[in-house]
């Protein structure tokens, strides 16, 4: 089964985390920046656990110093996505890595990223501004301000990534309330490392419509039922979860159990070069392990577009592409 040509929708992709290692190495050489310990001997990103992954991620981001760098990065990421058949993608963008949270600087970065996205007409891209949880609630407010002040056709959502062990979801309620009042779509990472309870916190304290990962919800049957009943969408990244050791293998991953329980979900790659994956590879594994076929992928991509942070015209356009391919 050739799944590479299937039109795909991706809702959970960190822009910096999708940077090809060769791209980061090239920028480091251009700028004479040392990245000791970031790469393996074969040129991939070096990490052994989630904590080291965060350190390497942030070290790689130190070479991204200008709007032009992010323009080039966005182009490189979208070219890879296009090769995987992606027709709609939402990228997590952090003002903390784009001008240190300064609003004036962020505007320049956001414009550069949007310009790069506009140069790839085969893919519709939207930006979801994310605060970084382990940077703390006060810093999160600056990211929320950046999101609200630059929202529009391109910046359409607000969320939170980072280390789930730091604080509680509710600590960031001010930032999420600000984004909600402005009309931005809301998502947050939960249930990747923080257990099912972190998903409950996200729903109760932040009132998000989507959860990044959320897979540990499977350990709480009542929560799974709530997710299904309230139509909360999970942005599931199976390859990431297996690579980081959230689950020991694809066979053990709960994506199919969640789907069968009626939970709305989609498939994404998170930080694909870190986990030696791409969206076509994710589809191949889902087909091999859970026997997902073309119709199942269509259903999942339709769920993704129903949950996407975009306008109706864009949603209808992408759904039409999915339906045409599935006829």
C-alpha positions as CSV (number, residue, x, y, z in Angstrom):
1,X,0.0,0.0,0.0
2,X,1.5,3.3,-1.1
3,X,0.7,5.7,1.8
4,X,3.2,8.4,0.9
5,X,0.8,9.9,-1.7
6,X,-2.2,10.0,0.7
7,X,-3.1,13.7,1.4
8,X,-2.2,14.3,5.1
9,X,-3.1,16.8,7.8
10,X,-0.6,17.5,10.6
11,X,-1.6,19.4,13.7
12,X,1.4,18.8,16.1
13,X,4.7,19.9,14.6
14,X,7.3,22.0,16.4
15,X,8.9,24.3,13.8
16,X,12.3,24.3,15.4
17,X,12.0,20.6,16.3
18,X,11.4,19.8,12.6
19,X,14.7,21.4,11.6
20,X,16.8,18.8,9.6
21,X,20.1,18.3,11.4
22,X,22.0,19.2,8.3
23,X,20.2,22.6,8.3
24,X,21.2,23.3,11.9
25,X,24.8,22.2,11.3
26,X,25.0,24.4,8.2
27,X,23.8,27.5,10.1
28,X,26.2,26.7,13.0
29,X,29.1,26.6,10.5
30,X,27.9,29.9,8.8
31,X,27.8,31.6,12.2
32,X,30.9,29.8,13.7
33,X,28.8,28.5,16.6
34,X,29.9,25.4,18.4
35,X,27.2,22.7,19.0
36,X,29.3,20.2,21.0
37,X,27.2,17.3,22.2
38,X,24.2,18.1,19.9
39,X,24.9,15.5,17.2
40,X,25.7,11.8,17.0
41,X,28.6,10.5,14.8
42,X,26.2,9.8,12.0
43,X,24.8,13.3,12.0
44,X,21.5,12.9,13.9
45,X,20.5,14.6,17.1
46,X,22.0,13.2,20.3
47,X,19.7,12.4,23.3
48,X,18.9,9.5,25.6
49,X,15.9,10.7,27.5
50,X,13.3,13.5,27.5
51,X,15.4,15.9,29.7
52,X,18.4,15.6,27.4
53,X,16.1,15.9,24.4
54,X,14.9,19.3,25.8
55,X,18.6,20.5,26.3
56,X,19.6,19.4,22.8
57,X,16.5,21.0,21.3
58,X,17.2,24.3,23.0
59,X,20.9,24.1,22.1
60,X,20.0,23.6,18.4
61,X,17.8,26.7,18.6
62,X,20.7,28.9,19.5
63,X,21.8,29.0,15.9
64,X,18.4,30.5,14.8
65,X,19.1,34.1,15.4
66,X,17.2,36.2,12.8
67,X,14.0,36.3,10.8
68,X,15.9,35.2,7.8
69,X,17.0,32.1,9.6
70,X,13.4,31.3,10.4
71,X,12.4,32.0,6.8
72,X,14.9,29.4,5.6
73,X,13.9,27.0,8.4
74,X,10.2,27.2,7.4
75,X,11.0,26.6,3.8
76,X,13.1,23.5,4.7
77,X,10.4,22.1,7.0
78,X,7.6,22.7,4.5
79,X,9.6,21.1,1.7
80,X,10.0,18.0,3.8
81,X,6.3,18.0,4.6
82,X,5.3,18.4,1.0
83,X,7.4,15.3,0.1
84,X,5.3,13.4,2.7
85,X,2.0,14.4,1.1
86,X,1.0,17.0,3.7
87,X,-1.6,19.4,2.5
88,X,-2.3,21.2,5.7
89,X,0.0,21.7,8.7
90,X,-0.1,23.7,11.9
91,X,3.4,24.5,13.4
92,X,4.1,25.4,17.0
93,X,6.0,28.7,17.0
94,X,7.6,30.1,20.2
95,X,8.3,33.8,20.5
96,X,10.9,32.8,23.2
97,X,13.0,31.4,20.4
98,X,12.2,34.3,18.1
99,X,13.4,37.5,19.6
100,X,13.3,36.4,23.3
101,X,9.6,37.2,23.6
102,X,10.0,40.9,22.6
103,X,6.8,41.8,20.7
104,X,8.5,44.1,18.1
105,X,11.1,41.5,17.3
106,X,8.5,38.7,17.2
107,X,6.5,40.7,14.6
108,X,9.5,40.5,12.3
109,X,10.0,36.8,12.9
110,X,6.3,36.1,12.4
111,X,6.3,38.0,9.1
112,X,9.3,36.0,7.9
113,X,7.7,32.7,8.8
114,X,4.4,33.6,7.1
115,X,6.2,34.8,4.0
116,X,8.0,31.4,3.8
117,X,4.7,29.6,4.3
118,X,3.1,31.7,1.5
119,X,5.9,30.6,-0.9
120,X,4.7,27.0,-0.6
121,X,1.3,27.0,-2.2
122,X,0.8,23.3,-2.1
123,X,0.6,23.3,1.7
124,X,-1.7,25.4,3.8
125,X,0.2,26.4,7.0
126,X,-1.1,28.0,10.2
127,X,0.9,29.1,13.3
128,X,0.1,28.1,16.8
129,X,2.0,30.3,19.3
130,X,3.3,28.3,22.3
131,X,4.6,29.3,25.6
132,X,7.3,27.1,27.2
133,X,6.1,25.5,30.4
134,X,9.5,25.2,32.1
135,X,10.1,28.9,31.5
136,X,7.3,29.7,34.0
137,X,3.9,31.4,34.0
138,X,5.2,35.0,33.9
139,X,7.2,34.3,30.7
140,X,4.1,32.6,29.3
141,X,2.3,35.9,29.5
142,X,4.7,37.4,27.0
143,X,4.1,34.6,24.6
144,X,0.3,35.1,25.0
145,X,0.7,38.9,24.3
146,X,2.7,38.0,21.1
147,X,0.0,35.6,20.0
148,X,-2.9,38.1,20.6
149,X,-1.1,41.0,19.0
150,X,-0.2,39.1,15.8
151,X,-3.2,36.8,15.4
152,X,-5.0,36.8,12.1
153,X,-5.2,34.7,9.0
154,X,-1.8,33.0,9.8
155,X,-1.5,33.0,13.6
156,X,-4.7,31.2,14.7
157,X,-3.9,29.3,17.9
158,X,-2.2,29.4,21.3
159,X,-0.7,26.5,23.3
160,X,1.9,25.3,25.7
161,X,4.8,22.9,25.3
162,X,7.9,22.0,27.4
163,X,8.5,20.0,30.5
164,X,5.2,18.7,32.0
165,X,6.9,18.1,35.4
166,X,7.1,21.9,36.0
167,X,4.1,23.3,37.9
168,X,0.5,22.7,36.9
169,X,-1.7,23.5,33.9
170,X,-3.7,26.0,35.9
171,X,-0.6,28.1,36.7
172,X,-0.9,29.3,33.1
173,X,-4.6,30.0,33.1
174,X,-4.0,33.8,32.7
175,X,-2.2,33.4,29.4
176,X,-4.8,30.9,28.1
177,X,-7.7,33.2,29.2
178,X,-6.0,36.1,27.3
179,X,-5.7,34.0,24.2
180,X,-9.3,32.6,24.5
181,X,-10.8,36.1,24.8
182,X,-8.9,37.1,21.7
183,X,-10.5,34.2,19.8
184,X,-7.5,32.0,19.4
185,X,-7.8,28.2,19.3
186,X,-6.3,26.5,22.4
187,X,-4.2,23.4,22.8
188,X,-1.7,22.3,25.4
189,X,0.7,19.4,25.9
190,X,-0.6,17.0,28.5
191,X,-0.7,13.2,29.1
192,X,2.6,12.6,27.5
193,X,4.5,12.5,30.8
194,X,2.1,14.0,33.4
195,X,-0.3,11.1,33.4
196,X,-4.1,11.1,32.9
197,X,-4.4,13.7,35.7
198,X,-2.5,16.3,33.7
199,X,-5.1,15.9,30.9
200,X,-7.9,16.5,33.5
201,X,-6.1,19.6,34.7
202,X,-5.8,20.9,31.1
203,X,-9.5,20.4,30.5
204,X,-10.6,21.8,33.9
205,X,-8.2,24.7,34.3
206,X,-7.5,25.8,30.7
207,X,-10.6,24.7,28.8
208,X,-8.7,23.7,25.7
209,X,-10.4,22.0,22.7
210,X,-7.3,20.0,21.8
211,X,-4.6,18.1,23.8
212,X,-1.1,17.7,22.5
213,X,-0.4,13.9,22.9
214,X,-2.9,13.0,25.7
215,X,-2.2,9.3,25.2
216,X,-1.9,8.6,29.0
217,X,-5.6,9.3,29.2
218,X,-6.0,5.6,28.4
219,X,-5.2,4.8,32.0
220,X,-8.4,6.5,33.2
221,X,-11.5,5.0,31.6
222,X,-13.7,7.8,32.9
223,X,-11.4,10.4,31.3
224,X,-11.5,8.6,28.0
225,X,-15.3,8.7,28.1
226,X,-15.2,12.4,28.9
227,X,-12.8,13.1,26.0
228,X,-15.2,11.2,23.6
229,X,-18.3,12.9,24.9
230,X,-16.9,16.4,24.9
231,X,-15.2,15.9,21.5
232,X,-11.8,16.9,22.7
233,X,-9.2,16.2,20.0
234,X,-5.9,14.5,20.7
235,X,-2.9,15.4,18.6
236,X,-1.2,11.9,18.8
237,X,2.5,11.4,17.9
238,X,3.1,7.7,18.1
239,X,6.7,7.6,16.8
240,X,7.7,10.3,19.3
241,X,6.1,8.5,22.2
242,X,7.9,5.3,21.3
243,X,11.2,7.0,20.7
244,X,11.1,8.8,24.0
245,X,10.0,5.7,25.9
246,X,6.5,6.8,26.9
247,X,5.5,3.4,25.5
248,X,8.0,0.5,24.9
249,X,6.8,-0.3,21.4
250,X,4.2,0.5,18.7
251,X,2.2,-2.6,19.7
252,X,1.8,-1.1,23.2
253,X,0.8,2.4,22.0
254,X,-2.9,3.2,22.8
255,X,-3.8,5.1,19.7
256,X,-6.1,2.4,18.4
257,X,-7.7,1.8,21.8
258,X,-8.4,5.5,22.0
259,X,-9.9,5.6,18.5
260,X,-12.1,2.6,19.2
261,X,-13.3,4.3,22.4
262,X,-14.6,7.2,20.2
263,X,-11.9,9.7,21.0
264,X,-11.2,12.2,18.2
265,X,-7.6,12.2,17.2
266,X,-5.0,12.8,14.5
267,X,-1.5,11.7,13.7
268,X,1.6,13.9,13.8
269,X,5.3,13.7,14.1
270,X,6.1,16.2,16.8
271,X,9.9,16.7,16.2
272,X,10.4,14.3,13.3
273,X,14.2,14.4,12.7
274,X,14.8,13.9,16.5
275,X,12.8,10.7,16.3
276,X,14.0,9.4,12.9
277,X,10.5,9.6,11.5
278,X,8.3,11.4,9.0
279,X,4.5,11.3,8.5
280,X,4.7,8.6,5.8
281,X,6.7,6.4,8.1
282,X,4.1,7.0,10.8
283,X,1.3,5.9,8.4
284,X,3.3,2.8,7.4
285,X,3.7,1.7,11.0
286,X,0.0,2.3,11.8
287,X,-0.9,0.2,8.7
288,X,1.5,-2.6,9.7
289,X,0.7,-2.6,13.5
290,X,-3.0,-1.7,13.6
291,X,-4.1,-2.5,10.0
292,X,-5.2,1.1,9.3
293,X,-6.2,1.4,5.7
294,X,-6.9,4.2,3.3
295,X,-10.4,4.7,4.7
296,X,-9.1,4.9,8.2
297,X,-6.5,7.5,7.3
298,X,-9.2,9.5,5.6
299,X,-11.3,9.4,8.7
300,X,-8.4,10.5,10.9
301,X,-7.4,13.3,8.6
302,X,-11.0,14.5,8.4
303,X,-11.0,14.6,12.3
304,X,-7.9,16.6,12.1
305,X,-9.4,19.2,9.8
306,X,-12.6,19.4,11.9
307,X,-10.3,20.3,14.8
308,X,-7.9,22.6,12.9
309,X,-7.5,26.2,13.9
310,X,-8.4,27.7,10.6
311,X,-11.3,29.5,8.8
312,X,-14.2,27.6,7.2
313,X,-13.0,28.4,3.6
314,X,-9.6,26.7,4.3
315,X,-11.2,23.8,6.1
316,X,-13.6,23.2,3.3
317,X,-10.8,23.4,0.7
318,X,-8.7,20.8,2.5
319,X,-11.6,18.4,3.2
320,X,-12.4,18.5,-0.5
321,X,-8.8,17.5,-1.3
322,X,-9.1,14.6,1.2
323,X,-12.5,13.5,-0.2
324,X,-11.3,13.6,-3.8
325,X,-8.3,11.5,-3.0
326,X,-10.5,9.0,-1.2
327,X,-13.1,8.6,-4.0
